[in-house]
Amino acid sequence: TDKSYGNHVLLVGDACGQVDPLTGEGIHTGMQGGVLAAKTIVEMFRQGNFSEAACKNYEAAWWNEFGKDFPMSDLAGKIVKRLPFLMDAVPIASA
Protein backbone atom coordinates (compact mmCIF):
# COMPACT_ATOMS: atom_id res chain seq x y z
CA THR A 1 0.00 0.00 0.00
CA ASP A 2 1.12 3.56 -0.63
CA LYS A 3 0.21 4.81 2.83
CA SER A 4 -0.63 3.41 6.23
CA TYR A 5 -3.54 5.69 7.04
CA GLY A 6 -6.81 7.01 5.71
CA ASN A 7 -9.86 8.81 7.00
CA HIS A 8 -10.55 7.09 10.36
CA VAL A 9 -8.12 4.26 9.43
CA LEU A 10 -4.65 3.19 10.57
CA LEU A 11 -2.98 0.11 9.08
CA VAL A 12 -0.41 -1.88 11.06
CA GLY A 13 2.10 -4.63 10.28
CA ASP A 14 1.94 -6.55 7.01
CA ALA A 15 -1.16 -4.59 6.00
CA CYS A 16 0.97 -1.52 5.39
CA GLY A 17 4.38 -2.96 4.62
CA GLN A 18 5.99 -2.77 8.04
CA VAL A 19 8.26 -5.67 7.07
CA ASP A 20 12.02 -5.45 6.64
CA PRO A 21 12.65 -5.89 2.90
CA LEU A 22 15.96 -7.71 3.42
CA THR A 23 15.13 -10.13 6.22
CA GLY A 24 11.35 -10.40 5.91
CA GLU A 25 11.13 -9.79 9.65
CA GLY A 26 7.88 -8.12 10.56
CA ILE A 27 6.68 -9.27 13.99
CA HIS A 28 8.77 -6.76 15.92
CA THR A 29 8.03 -3.88 13.53
CA GLY A 30 4.34 -4.80 13.54
CA MET A 31 4.34 -4.63 17.33
CA GLN A 32 6.15 -1.30 17.26
CA GLY A 33 3.62 -0.07 14.72
CA GLY A 34 0.77 -1.20 16.97
CA VAL A 35 2.16 0.79 19.90
CA LEU A 36 2.58 3.88 17.72
CA ALA A 37 -0.94 3.44 16.32
CA ALA A 38 -2.32 3.23 19.87
CA LYS A 39 -0.48 6.41 20.87
CA THR A 40 -1.81 8.15 17.77
CA ILE A 41 -5.36 7.04 18.55
CA VAL A 42 -5.08 8.31 22.13
CA GLU A 43 -3.95 11.69 20.78
CA MET A 44 -6.77 11.69 18.23
CA PHE A 45 -9.29 11.12 21.04
CA ARG A 46 -7.74 13.98 23.03
CA GLN A 47 -8.13 16.29 20.06
CA GLY A 48 -11.45 14.86 18.89
CA ASN A 49 -9.99 14.65 15.40
CA PHE A 50 -10.02 11.40 13.43
CA SER A 51 -9.50 12.93 10.01
CA GLU A 52 -7.05 11.64 7.43
CA ALA A 53 -4.75 14.54 8.29
CA ALA A 54 -4.70 13.45 11.96
CA CYS A 55 -4.11 9.82 10.97
CA LYS A 56 -1.12 10.90 8.87
CA ASN A 57 0.81 11.58 12.10
CA TYR A 58 0.93 7.81 12.63
CA GLU A 59 2.77 7.21 9.37
CA ALA A 60 5.31 9.90 10.22
CA ALA A 61 5.81 8.30 13.66
CA TRP A 62 6.46 4.77 12.43
CA TRP A 63 8.57 5.94 9.51
CA ASN A 64 10.79 7.92 11.91
CA GLU A 65 10.91 5.04 14.41
CA PHE A 66 11.86 2.18 12.07
CA GLY A 67 10.67 2.71 8.50
CA LYS A 68 13.53 5.00 7.52
CA ASP A 69 15.78 1.92 7.54
CA PHE A 70 13.69 0.09 4.93
CA PRO A 71 15.08 1.79 1.79
CA MET A 72 18.65 0.80 2.70
CA SER A 73 17.51 -2.71 3.56
CA ASP A 74 15.70 -2.91 0.23
CA LEU A 75 18.85 -1.82 -1.60
CA ALA A 76 20.93 -4.43 0.26
CA GLY A 77 18.42 -7.10 -0.73
CA LYS A 78 18.61 -6.11 -4.37
CA ILE A 79 22.42 -6.20 -4.29
CA VAL A 80 22.46 -9.65 -2.69
CA LYS A 81 19.94 -10.90 -5.22
CA ARG A 82 22.16 -9.78 -8.10
CA LEU A 83 25.40 -10.85 -6.39
CA PRO A 84 24.52 -13.83 -4.18
CA PHE A 85 28.16 -14.73 -3.58
CA LEU A 86 28.26 -11.77 -1.20
CA MET A 87 26.19 -13.79 1.29
CA ASP A 88 28.86 -16.50 1.21
CA ALA A 89 31.49 -13.87 2.01
CA VAL A 90 29.79 -12.71 5.23
CA PRO A 91 30.77 -15.74 7.38
CA ILE A 92 34.27 -15.70 5.94
CA ALA A 93 34.72 -11.99 6.64
CA SER A 94 33.42 -12.31 10.21
CA ALA A 95 35.67 -15.25 11.08
N, C-alpha and C positions, 0 to 999 in steps of 0.2 A: 504494500500500500504506500501511497505517496505521503500520507501524514497519519499521525496517531491520534487524531482528535477530530471532532465535528461538533455540530450544534447539539449539546447535551450528551456527548459521547466521548469516552476515552478508551483507547485500545491498549492492551497490555500484552507483553510476551510475543509469542509467535504471530499473533494477529496483526502486529504492526512491525514485525521485523526486528525485534529486540534479541537477535541471535548473532553471535560472533560469526562473521563470514568465513574465517579461517578454520576455526575449531568446531563450529556447529553448536557450541555451548550456548544454552539459552535459559537454563533453569535459574541460575543466579541472576542474570540480567532481567528475567521476567519477574523475579521476586523484588529486585530493586525497583523495577518499573511499577509494580503494584504498590509499593510503599510511596513512591512519588505521586502516583495517581491518587492514593488516599489523602495525601497532604494537599494536593490540588483541590480535591473535592471538599475537604474541610474549609479551605480558603474560599471556595466558591459559595459554600453555605454562609460563611461569615459575611460575604459581600452581597449575597442574594443574586448572584450573576452566574448563570449556567450557559452563557452564550458561547458561540464558537471562538470568539476572541478570548474569553476567559479560559476555555479549554486549551487554547494554544500554549498557555504557560506550562502545561504539563510536558508538551513536546520539548520545549526549551529546557526544562529541568532534566529530563532523562537524557537528552542529547549532551548537555553539559556534564552530567554525572558519568555516563559510560558510552554514549553513542558516538562521541567524537573520535573514539578509537577505531570505529568500524571501517572508515575508508582506508586506513593503513592496513588493517587486517585483511580487507578485501584485496588490496594490492599485493600483499604477501601471498595470499592464496592463488592469485593469478600467476605470479612468478613461479611458485612451486608447481603449479599445473603445467606450465610451459617448460620448466627445468626441474623435473622430479629428482634428478640426482642430488639436488641441494638438500633434500630431506635425508639422504644417506650420509651427507657430510656433517650433519648436526651432531650425531653421536661421536664421530671421529674427532671433531673440533672440540668437543667438551671433555674428551678423555684426557 
